Amino acid sequence: MNARVPMLNAEQVLSDVSQAWDDDLVKQISDYIEIPAKSPAFDANWAQAGHLDSVVQRAADWILAQKVAGLTLEIVRLPGRTPVLFFEVAGTRPYIAGAQTVLMYGHLDKQPEFDGWRAGLGPWTPKYIDGKLYGRGGADDGYAAYASITAIQALKRQQTGHPRIVGLIETCEESGSPDLLPYVDALRTRMGNVGLVICLDSGAGNYDQLWLTTSLRGMAAGVLKVEILTEGIHSGDASGLVPSSFRILRHVLDRLEDSETGRLLPANFHCKIPADRRQQAEATAAILGDVIYKRFPWAHHDCGGSSLVAFPTTTDPVEALIRRTWTPTLSVTGAEGFPALKDAGNVLRPFTAFKLSLRLPPLVDADQAVQELKTLLEDNAPYQAKVTFHAEGTSCGWNAPATQPWFEQALNQASMAHFQAPVGYIGQGGTIPLMSLLSKGFPTAQMMVCGVLGPQSNAHGPNEFLHVPYAKRLTAAVAQVIAQMP
């Protein structure tokens, strides 16, 4: 560890950030939850609605009100793109040529509402119950900007020297961050020589220790549509002669996925798992055990509701971790061409369309995969039906760079100080487009990718919650790692 880096009073840091969460942050994030700031992919009229502008302006106003010494802030807007918030905090250590910068990242856009919220809960109605703040976007990822500033303030209160810090808070992450690269290009010189990236948009294996994300899957999304008729026809008249568009779509998907096992068939959609990632999965499996798969809200339980009856694809904890982080998978996340059940008559439907979400291993190129996917699904259509696949975005995955000794030591010290347990290492099955971009732009930077999305937090789904006691300790850990950056 760099000798000139003083050690923080960890107990005081946790006390300070906990007080900030209790006095202010829970309310700020509750107010944020009330705003339906859906990402552009889910709100075509986002610019007119003004919700994204609203959450950015609220965050900016709050940050300025904290009067952080040495902080400047700007809301940056490029024509036709979602806004970003960019802040800078001057370093307080003696100047050294080539000194590195800390980059803090978060996003303020949200996923859509989704059905199934429990009675008394809702996406835009925050409820704080037993340390959990329910509502859309609080955990993913509205808290990040507020927690980042709170961590910096904890350093200021102890007059701890720190490196220069910049923050980039975007508003289109849930759409795949299509606007991010132009902003990164525009702000690159102002970011400086980034040596540490802190991204608070990830998950946690449990709420008992600090978790570092070591990899993220990529994603290719799009709509597969099969058209066989120009209009609906009485099923008694046409079925048996006119093939079902659903059956054709199902047949086409068989080219992509083994429906019995869920394995994706194209070899190029798979990659070799690095040995260190498998070793980390084995260590994490020993910590989490069957919680890895039992934490999901399975529909089929025994009569008492306590034992798992429905089976996951595997009950081996190591294999379970590998399948959700390094294995390609297909999900159907939406459908068109189907009437509601109450409106479904005896009609052979003219078309069927599925929205596909393809999760890709961290080392698979998403752009190349989506082109292969389009060819695979469209060529040689059964019955010469009209089969089209319209890609709606790709994001490459990410595999973290090798951990430098100072960073590993800082993470462990922070985890022991604030959780009384060592840091855990875990891959995540989701996608954060920025991480691949930053790894290419700043190849020597260390990546502190963490987050509050632990068991049952249910980002994107109903009953999403922010685990406030964990968020307090994570905020304190962030402050401590920044202080220990060489």
NULOPA-120801 format. One record per residue (C-alpha): x, y, z; residue in one letter. Coordinates in steps of 0.25 Angstrom, whole numbers. Example, Ala and Ser with C-alpha at 12.3 -4.5 7.8 and 13.67 -1.06 7.14 Angstrom:
<atoms>
+-------+-------+-------+------+
!    xx !    yy !    zz ! type !
+-------+-------+-------+------+
!    49 !   -18 !    31 !    a !
!    55 !    -4 !    29 !    s !
+-------+-------+-------+------+
</atoms>
This chain:
<atoms>
+-------+-------+-------+------+
!    xx !    yy !    zz ! type !
+-------+-------+-------+------+
!     0 !     0 !     0 !    m !
!     5 !    14 !    -3 !    n !
!    11 !    20 !     9 !    a !
!     5 !    34 !     7 !    r !
!    -9 !    28 !     7 !    v !
!   -15 !    30 !    22 !    p !
!   -24 !    20 !    27 !    m !
!   -38 !    25 !    30 !    l !
!   -46 !    23 !    43 !    n !
!   -55 !    12 !    37 !    a !
!   -65 !    13 !    49 !    e !
!   -66 !    28 !    47 !    q !
!   -68 !    26 !    32 !    v !
!   -79 !    16 !    34 !    l !
!   -86 !    25 !    44 !    s !
!   -85 !    37 !    35 !    d !
!   -91 !    30 !    23 !    v !
!  -102 !    23 !    31 !    s !
!  -106 !    36 !    37 !    q !
!  -107 !    42 !    22 !    a !
!  -115 !    30 !    18 !    w !
!  -125 !    32 !    29 !    d !
!  -126 !    47 !    29 !    d !
!  -126 !    49 !    14 !    d !
!  -123 !    38 !     4 !    l !
!  -135 !    30 !     7 !    v !
!  -144 !    42 !     4 !    k !
!  -137 !    46 !    -8 !    q !
!  -137 !    32 !   -14 !    i !
!  -152 !    31 !   -10 !    s !
!  -155 !    44 !   -18 !    d !
!  -147 !    38 !   -30 !    y !
!  -155 !    26 !   -30 !    i !
!  -168 !    34 !   -32 !    e !
!  -163 !    39 !   -45 !    i !
!  -166 !    29 !   -57 !    p !
!  -153 !    32 !   -64 !    a !
!  -154 !    20 !   -73 !    k !
!  -142 !    18 !   -82 !    s !
!  -144 !    22 !   -97 !    p !
!  -146 !     8 !  -102 !    a !
!  -159 !     8 !   -93 !    f !
!  -163 !    22 !   -95 !    d !
!  -162 !    27 !  -109 !    a !
!  -167 !    41 !  -105 !    n !
!  -156 !    42 !   -94 !    w !
!  -152 !    56 !   -98 !    a !
!  -166 !    61 !   -98 !    q !
!  -170 !    54 !   -85 !    a !
!  -158 !    61 !   -78 !    g !
!  -156 !    50 !   -67 !    h !
!  -141 !    47 !   -71 !    l !
!  -138 !    62 !   -70 !    d !
!  -145 !    63 !   -57 !    s !
!  -137 !    52 !   -50 !    v !
!  -124 !    58 !   -55 !    v !
!  -128 !    72 !   -51 !    q !
!  -132 !    67 !   -37 !    r !
!  -119 !    59 !   -35 !    a !
!  -111 !    71 !   -40 !    a !
!  -118 !    80 !   -30 !    d !
!  -116 !    71 !   -19 !    w !
!  -101 !    69 !   -22 !    i !
!   -99 !    84 !   -23 !    l !
!  -106 !    86 !    -9 !    a !
!   -96 !    77 !    -2 !    q !
!   -85 !    87 !    -5 !    k !
!   -74 !    77 !    -7 !    v !
!   -61 !    84 !    -6 !    a !
!   -55 !    85 !   -20 !    g !
!   -67 !    80 !   -28 !    l !
!   -72 !    85 !   -41 !    t !
!   -84 !    79 !   -48 !    l !
!   -90 !    80 !   -62 !    e !
!  -102 !    74 !   -69 !    i !
!   -97 !    71 !   -83 !    v !
!  -107 !    70 !   -95 !    r !
!  -103 !    65 !  -109 !    l !
!  -114 !    68 !  -120 !    p !
!  -124 !    57 !  -120 !    g !
!  -118 !    49 !  -109 !    r !
!  -122 !    46 !   -94 !    t !
!  -115 !    55 !   -84 !    p !
!  -103 !    52 !   -75 !    v !
!   -99 !    58 !   -62 !    l !
!   -84 !    60 !   -61 !    f !
!   -77 !    64 !   -48 !    f !
!   -62 !    67 !   -44 !    e !
!   -56 !    67 !   -31 !    v !
!   -42 !    73 !   -30 !    a !
!   -31 !    64 !   -24 !    g !
!   -26 !    67 !   -10 !    t !
!   -13 !    60 !   -11 !    r !
!     0 !    67 !   -15 !    p !
!     1 !    68 !   -30 !    y !
!     9 !    56 !   -37 !    i !
!    10 !    56 !   -52 !    a !
!     2 !    45 !   -58 !    g !
!    -7 !    44 !   -45 !    a !
!   -19 !    35 !   -48 !    q !
!   -34 !    39 !   -47 !    t !
!   -45 !    31 !   -41 !    v !
!   -58 !    30 !   -50 !    l !
!   -71 !    28 !   -43 !    m !
!   -83 !    23 !   -51 !    y !
!   -98 !    21 !   -50 !    g !
!  -110 !    23 !   -58 !    h !
!  -124 !    29 !   -55 !    l !
!  -133 !    23 !   -66 !    d !
!  -142 !    11 !   -62 !    k !
!  -148 !    -1 !   -67 !    q !
!  -164 !    -1 !   -69 !    p !
!  -174 !    -4 !   -58 !    e !
!  -176 !   -19 !   -60 !    f !
!  -188 !   -26 !   -54 !    d !
!  -189 !   -34 !   -41 !    g !
!  -186 !   -24 !   -30 !    w !
!  -191 !   -28 !   -16 !    r !
!  -203 !   -22 !   -10 !    a !
!  -198 !    -8 !    -5 !    g !
!  -186 !    -7 !   -14 !    l !
!  -184 !    -1 !   -28 !    g !
!  -173 !     3 !   -37 !    p !
!  -176 !    18 !   -35 !    w !
!  -180 !    18 !   -20 !    t !
!  -168 !    16 !   -11 !    p !
!  -170 !     9 !     2 !    k !
!  -159 !     7 !    12 !    y !
!  -162 !    -6 !    20 !    i !
!  -152 !   -13 !    29 !    d !
!  -140 !    -6 !    23 !    g !
!  -144 !    -9 !     9 !    k !
!  -148 !     3 !     0 !    l !
!  -158 !    -3 !   -11 !    y !
!  -160 !     3 !   -24 !    g !
!  -155 !     4 !   -38 !    r !
!  -141 !     8 !   -40 !    g !
!  -136 !    11 !   -26 !    g !
!  -127 !    -1 !   -26 !    a !
!  -125 !    -1 !   -41 !    d !
!  -118 !     9 !   -41 !    d !
!  -124 !    22 !   -36 !    g !
!  -116 !    21 !   -23 !    y !
!  -103 !    22 !   -29 !    a !
!  -101 !    37 !   -31 !    a !
!  -105 !    39 !   -17 !    y !
!   -97 !    28 !   -11 !    a !
!   -85 !    33 !   -19 !    s !
!   -85 !    47 !   -14 !    i !
!   -88 !    42 !     1 !    t !
!   -75 !    34 !     0 !    a !
!   -67 !    46 !    -5 !    i !
!   -73 !    54 !     7 !    q !
!   -69 !    44 !    17 !    a !
!   -54 !    46 !    12 !    l !
!   -56 !    61 !    13 !    k !
!   -61 !    60 !    27 !    r !
!   -48 !    53 !    31 !    q !
!   -39 !    62 !    23 !    q !
!   -34 !    50 !    16 !    t !
!   -26 !    52 !     4 !    g !
!   -32 !    46 !    -9 !    h !
!   -29 !    46 !   -24 !    p !
!   -37 !    54 !   -34 !    r !
!   -51 !    48 !   -36 !    i !
!   -60 !    50 !   -47 !    v !
!   -75 !    45 !   -49 !    g !
!   -83 !    40 !   -61 !    l !
!   -97 !    38 !   -59 !    i !
!  -105 !    34 !   -71 !    e !
!  -120 !    32 !   -75 !    t !
!  -120 !    21 !   -86 !    c !
!  -114 !     9 !   -79 !    e !
!  -126 !     1 !   -79 !    e !
!  -127 !     3 !   -94 !    s !
!  -113 !    -3 !   -96 !    g !
!  -106 !    11 !   -94 !    s !
!  -107 !    15 !  -109 !    p !
!  -104 !    30 !  -106 !    d !
!   -92 !    27 !   -96 !    l !
!   -81 !    26 !  -106 !    l !
!   -83 !    40 !  -112 !    p !
!   -82 !    45 !   -98 !    y !
!   -70 !    37 !   -94 !    v !
!   -63 !    43 !  -107 !    d !
!   -68 !    57 !  -103 !    a !
!   -63 !    56 !   -89 !    l !
!   -51 !    47 !   -91 !    r !
!   -40 !    58 !   -88 !    t !
!   -48 !    63 !   -76 !    r !
!   -48 !    49 !   -70 !    m !
!   -33 !    49 !   -70 !    g !
!   -24 !    37 !   -67 !    n !
!   -35 !    27 !   -61 !    v !
!   -28 !    17 !   -51 !    g !
!   -40 !    13 !   -44 !    l !
!   -55 !    11 !   -49 !    v !
!   -66 !    10 !   -38 !    i !
!   -79 !     5 !   -44 !    c !
!   -90 !     3 !   -34 !    l !
!  -100 !    -4 !   -44 !    d !
!   -97 !   -18 !   -41 !    s !
!  -101 !   -29 !   -31 !    g !
!   -97 !   -36 !   -18 !    a !
!   -97 !   -51 !   -15 !    g !
!  -103 !   -48 !    -1 !    n !
!  -104 !   -36 !     8 !    y !
!   -93 !   -41 !    17 !    d !
!   -80 !   -36 !    10 !    q !
!   -75 !   -27 !    -1 !    l !
!   -76 !   -34 !   -14 !    w !
!   -67 !   -30 !   -26 !    l !
!   -73 !   -33 !   -40 !    t !
!   -63 !   -41 !   -49 !    t !
!   -70 !   -42 !   -62 !    s !
!   -83 !   -38 !   -69 !    l !
!   -90 !   -45 !   -80 !    r !
!   -93 !   -38 !   -93 !    g !
!  -107 !   -37 !  -100 !    m !
!  -113 !   -37 !  -114 !    a !
!  -128 !   -34 !  -114 !    a !
!  -138 !   -33 !  -126 !    g !
!  -152 !   -37 !  -131 !    v !
!  -154 !   -50 !  -138 !    l !
!  -167 !   -49 !  -147 !    k !
!  -174 !   -60 !  -155 !    v !
!  -185 !   -56 !  -165 !    e !
!  -193 !   -66 !  -172 !    i !
!  -206 !   -59 !  -175 !    l !
!  -210 !   -45 !  -178 !    t !
!  -222 !   -46 !  -168 !    e !
!  -228 !   -55 !  -158 !    g !
!  -236 !   -67 !  -164 !    i !
!  -247 !   -76 !  -157 !    h !
!  -238 !   -88 !  -151 !    s !
!  -249 !   -98 !  -155 !    g !
!  -247 !   -94 !  -169 !    d !
!  -232 !   -92 !  -171 !    a !
!  -225 !  -100 !  -160 !    s !
!  -219 !  -113 !  -165 !    g !
!  -216 !  -106 !  -178 !    l !
!  -210 !   -93 !  -174 !    v !
!  -199 !   -95 !  -165 !    p !
!  -199 !   -88 !  -151 !    s !
!  -190 !   -76 !  -150 !    s !
!  -187 !   -80 !  -136 !    f !
!  -182 !   -94 !  -141 !    r !
!  -173 !   -88 !  -151 !    i !
!  -167 !   -79 !  -141 !    l !
!  -165 !   -91 !  -131 !    r !
!  -158 !   -98 !  -143 !    h !
!  -149 !   -87 !  -146 !    v !
!  -145 !   -85 !  -131 !    l !
!  -141 !  -100 !  -131 !    d !
!  -130 !   -96 !  -140 !    r !
!  -125 !   -87 !  -129 !    l !
!  -128 !   -94 !  -116 !    e !
!  -130 !  -109 !  -111 !    d !
!  -144 !  -107 !  -105 !    s !
!  -141 !  -119 !   -96 !    e !
!  -129 !  -114 !   -89 !    t !
!  -129 !   -99 !   -93 !    g !
!  -115 !  -101 !   -99 !    r !
!  -112 !   -91 !  -110 !    l !
!  -107 !   -99 !  -122 !    l !
!   -98 !   -89 !  -130 !    p !
!   -83 !   -92 !  -126 !    a !
!   -80 !   -78 !  -128 !    n !
!   -89 !   -73 !  -117 !    f !
!   -81 !   -81 !  -106 !    h !
!   -67 !   -78 !  -101 !    c !
!   -56 !   -85 !   -92 !    k !
!   -57 !   -81 !   -78 !    i !
!   -44 !   -75 !   -72 !    p !
!   -38 !   -84 !   -61 !    a !
!   -38 !   -72 !   -51 !    d !
!   -53 !   -70 !   -53 !    r !
!   -56 !   -84 !   -51 !    r !
!   -47 !   -85 !   -38 !    q !
!   -55 !   -72 !   -33 !    q !
!   -68 !   -79 !   -36 !    a !
!   -64 !   -91 !   -28 !    e !
!   -60 !   -82 !   -16 !    a !
!   -73 !   -74 !   -17 !    t !
!   -82 !   -87 !   -18 !    a !
!   -75 !   -91 !    -5 !    a !
!   -80 !   -78 !     1 !    i !
!   -94 !   -78 !    -5 !    l !
!   -98 !   -92 !    -7 !    g !
!  -112 !   -95 !   -11 !    d !
!  -116 !   -81 !    -9 !    v !
!  -111 !   -78 !   -23 !    i !
!  -124 !   -85 !   -28 !    y !
!  -133 !   -85 !   -16 !    k !
!  -134 !   -70 !   -16 !    r !
!  -143 !   -69 !   -28 !    f !
!  -158 !   -68 !   -26 !    p !
!  -162 !   -82 !   -32 !    w !
!  -176 !   -84 !   -34 !    a !
!  -177 !   -99 !   -30 !    h !
!  -175 !  -102 !   -16 !    h !
!  -180 !  -112 !    -6 !    d !
!  -193 !  -109 !     2 !    c !
!  -185 !  -102 !    13 !    g !
!  -178 !   -93 !     3 !    g !
!  -165 !   -96 !    10 !    s !
!  -158 !  -106 !     1 !    s !
!  -154 !  -105 !   -13 !    l !
!  -161 !  -115 !   -23 !    v !
!  -159 !  -108 !   -36 !    a !
!  -146 !  -112 !   -42 !    f !
!  -135 !  -102 !   -47 !    p !
!  -127 !  -106 !   -59 !    t !
!  -116 !  -111 !   -49 !    t !
!  -115 !  -112 !   -34 !    t !
!  -100 !  -112 !   -34 !    d !
!   -96 !   -99 !   -28 !    p !
!   -83 !   -97 !   -37 !    v !
!   -90 !  -101 !   -49 !    e !
!  -102 !   -92 !   -46 !    a !
!   -92 !   -80 !   -45 !    l !
!   -86 !   -83 !   -58 !    i !
!   -99 !   -85 !   -65 !    r !
!  -104 !   -71 !   -61 !    r !
!   -91 !   -64 !   -64 !    t !
!   -83 !   -71 !   -75 !    w !
!   -94 !   -79 !   -83 !    t !
!  -102 !   -73 !   -94 !    p !
!  -117 !   -73 !   -92 !    t !
!  -129 !   -69 !   -99 !    l !
!  -141 !   -63 !   -93 !    s !
!  -154 !   -58 !   -99 !    v !
!  -158 !   -45 !   -93 !    t !
!  -170 !   -41 !  -101 !    g !
!  -180 !   -45 !  -111 !    a !
!  -190 !   -39 !  -122 !    e !
!  -200 !   -45 !  -130 !    g !
!  -208 !   -52 !  -119 !    f !
!  -221 !   -46 !  -114 !    p !
!  -224 !   -46 !   -99 !    a !
!  -230 !   -59 !   -94 !    l !
!  -244 !   -53 !   -93 !    k !
!  -244 !   -48 !  -107 !    d !
!  -238 !   -61 !  -113 !    a !
!  -248 !   -67 !  -123 !    g !
!  -246 !   -79 !  -133 !    n !
!  -237 !   -71 !  -142 !    v !
!  -224 !   -75 !  -149 !    l !
!  -215 !   -63 !  -146 !    r !
!  -208 !   -57 !  -158 !    p !
!  -195 !   -55 !  -150 !    f !
!  -187 !   -58 !  -138 !    t !
!  -175 !   -49 !  -133 !    a !
!  -166 !   -51 !  -121 !    f !
!  -156 !   -42 !  -115 !    k !
!  -143 !   -49 !  -112 !    l !
!  -133 !   -46 !  -102 !    s !
!  -120 !   -54 !  -104 !    l !
!  -110 !   -54 !   -93 !    r !
!   -96 !   -56 !   -98 !    l !
!   -83 !   -60 !   -90 !    p !
!   -74 !   -49 !   -87 !    p !
!   -64 !   -52 !   -98 !    l !
!   -73 !   -54 !  -109 !    v !
!   -75 !   -42 !  -119 !    d !
!   -89 !   -37 !  -119 !    a !
!   -89 !   -30 !  -132 !    d !
!   -84 !   -43 !  -139 !    q !
!   -94 !   -52 !  -132 !    a !
!  -106 !   -44 !  -136 !    v !
!  -102 !   -44 !  -150 !    q !
!  -101 !   -59 !  -149 !    e !
!  -114 !   -60 !  -142 !    l !
!  -121 !   -52 !  -153 !    k !
!  -116 !   -62 !  -164 !    t !
!  -119 !   -74 !  -155 !    l !
!  -134 !   -70 !  -153 !    l !
!  -137 !   -64 !  -166 !    e !
!  -131 !   -74 !  -177 !    d !
!  -139 !   -85 !  -183 !    n !
!  -152 !   -82 !  -176 !    a !
!  -162 !   -93 !  -174 !    p !
!  -174 !   -93 !  -184 !    y !
!  -167 !   -80 !  -190 !    q !
!  -174 !   -72 !  -179 !    a !
!  -169 !   -58 !  -177 !    k !
!  -159 !   -59 !  -166 !    v !
!  -151 !   -47 !  -161 !    t !
!  -142 !   -43 !  -150 !    f !
!  -140 !   -29 !  -146 !    h !
!  -129 !   -26 !  -137 !    a !
!  -132 !   -16 !  -126 !    e !
!  -118 !   -14 !  -120 !    g !
!  -105 !   -21 !  -116 !    t !
!   -96 !   -20 !  -104 !    s !
!   -83 !   -27 !  -102 !    c !
!   -80 !   -34 !   -89 !    g !
!   -68 !   -32 !   -80 !    w !
!   -57 !   -39 !   -73 !    n !
!   -50 !   -31 !   -62 !    a !
!   -35 !   -29 !   -63 !    p !
!   -25 !   -35 !   -54 !    a !
!   -27 !   -30 !   -40 !    t !
!   -15 !   -22 !   -35 !    q !
!    -9 !   -24 !   -21 !    p !
!   -13 !   -11 !   -16 !    w !
!   -27 !   -12 !   -21 !    f !
!   -29 !   -26 !   -15 !    e !
!   -24 !   -22 !    -2 !    q !
!   -33 !   -10 !    -2 !    a !
!   -45 !   -18 !    -5 !    l !
!   -42 !   -28 !     6 !    n !
!   -39 !   -17 !    16 !    q !
!   -52 !   -10 !    13 !    a !
!   -60 !   -23 !    14 !    s !
!   -54 !   -27 !    27 !    m !
!   -56 !   -13 !    33 !    a !
!   -71 !   -11 !    29 !    h !
!   -76 !   -26 !    28 !    f !
!   -66 !   -34 !    36 !    q !
!   -65 !   -43 !    25 !    a !
!   -55 !   -44 !    13 !    p !
!   -59 !   -39 !    -1 !    v !
!   -66 !   -49 !   -10 !    g !
!   -64 !   -50 !   -25 !    y !
!   -76 !   -53 !   -34 !    i !
!   -79 !   -52 !   -49 !    g !
!   -93 !   -46 !   -53 !    q !
!  -102 !   -50 !   -63 !    g !
!  -107 !   -36 !   -67 !    g !
!  -100 !   -26 !   -76 !    t !
!   -94 !   -12 !   -73 !    i !
!   -90 !    -7 !   -87 !    p !
!   -81 !     4 !   -81 !    l !
!   -71 !    -7 !   -75 !    m !
!   -66 !   -12 !   -88 !    s !
!   -65 !     2 !   -94 !    l !
!   -57 !     6 !   -82 !    l !
!   -48 !    -6 !   -82 !    s !
!   -44 !    -3 !   -96 !    k !
!   -42 !    12 !   -93 !    g !
!   -35 !    10 !   -80 !    f !
!   -28 !    -4 !   -81 !    p !
!   -20 !    -2 !   -68 !    t !
!   -31 !     3 !   -59 !    a !
!   -36 !    -5 !   -48 !    q !
!   -51 !    -8 !   -48 !    m !
!   -59 !    -7 !   -35 !    m !
!   -72 !   -12 !   -40 !    v !
!   -82 !   -14 !   -29 !    c !
!   -96 !   -12 !   -25 !    g !
!  -108 !   -15 !   -16 !    v !
!  -116 !   -25 !   -25 !    l !
!  -115 !   -36 !   -15 !    g !
!  -125 !   -48 !   -13 !    p !
!  -139 !   -45 !   -16 !    q !
!  -136 !   -30 !   -20 !    s !
!  -143 !   -33 !   -33 !    n !
!  -138 !   -22 !   -42 !    a !
!  -147 !   -21 !   -55 !    h !
!  -158 !   -29 !   -48 !    g !
!  -169 !   -26 !   -38 !    p !
!  -165 !   -23 !   -24 !    n !
!  -151 !   -17 !   -27 !    e !
!  -145 !   -13 !   -14 !    f !
!  -132 !    -5 !    -9 !    l !
!  -126 !   -12 !     3 !    h !
!  -123 !     0 !    11 !    v !
!  -114 !    -6 !    22 !    p !
!  -105 !   -12 !    11 !    y !
!  -105 !     1 !     3 !    a !
!  -100 !     8 !    15 !    k !
!   -88 !    -2 !    17 !    r !
!   -85 !    -2 !     2 !    l !
!   -85 !    13 !     2 !    t !
!   -75 !    13 !    13 !    a !
!   -66 !     2 !     6 !    a !
!   -66 !    11 !    -6 !    v !
!   -60 !    23 !     2 !    a !
!   -50 !    14 !     8 !    q !
!   -45 !     8 !    -6 !    v !
!   -44 !    22 !   -12 !    i !
!   -35 !    26 !     0 !    a !
!   -26 !    15 !    -2 !    q !
!   -24 !    17 !   -17 !    m !
!    -9 !    19 !   -19 !    p !
+-------+-------+-------+------+
</atoms>
